[in-house]
Amino acid sequence: MFEHAHGYRNVYFALLNTRAWPIVRQSLQEILEELIQRECKAEIAKLKTAKSEVPVDLFIHYLTAAFFAVLMWWMDRRSRLTPSQIDEVVRSLVLPTVHAVLG
């Protein structure tokens, strides 16, 4: 995902200050949520059986929001971190929570 975003960063900056940006952003978040839900089926199944207090839809929303927050931070600051480096950063931020929730 970060490789893709890096390749389209000029499109991102072109859209950022337009009226279309809020619609594009919402659409991207919805797409990411669907991707996470589809790609993390095994983990979501664990959450359903782990007797967790965390609702599944909140867990998916959290993962999506965390990923999108890091993506936006990376793009907005025109960070020098490579796509693979920012991927490691997001994993280091999210995986402890995933492990805590799923046990």
Helices and strands as residue ranges (DSSP letters): H 2-7, H 9-16, H 21-39, H 41-49, H 56-76, H 83-102
